[in-house]
Amino acid sequence: MDVYDEIVKVAYELYEKSGYIHGRDLENWLEAERIVMARLAEEKKKSEKTTGAKTTGAKTTGAKTTGAKTTGAKTTGAKTTGAKTTGAVRKKTK
């Protein structure tokens, strides 16, 4: 169901709950918009929490990570997007 249809449904429910009082269509519509938009914002917030980065045993400092899977890595000041990192950061030897 798209947003418009959901608002229509909720506005009609408000109309029913008010005892079918005529002349409150704008008030019912605006309240329905508020209700539907709040629901959508809450759903978006929940989905963002569940689709974050998977991190196992990693030390991360100042890093921005989006959709990355990191295992046993140490990252400092890095920006990672959609990457998979496994193992530890190695220092160069001479």
Stockholm file with secondary structure:
# STOCKHOLM 1.0

chainA/1-94         MDVYDEIVKVAYELYEKSGYIHGRDLENWLEAERIVMARLAEEKKKSEKTTGAKTTGAKTTGAKTTGAKTTGAKTTGAKTTGAKTTGAVRKKTK
#=GR chainA/1-94 SS CCHHHHHHHHHHHHHHHTTSCTTCHHHHHHHHHHHHHHHHHHHHHHHHHHTSCEEESCEEESCEEESCEEESCEEESCEEESCEEESCCCCCCC
#=GC SS_cons        CCHHHHHHHHHHHHHHHTTSCTTCHHHHHHHHHHHHHHHHHHHHHHHHHHTSCEEESCEEESCEEESCEEESCEEESCEEESCEEESCCCCCCC
//
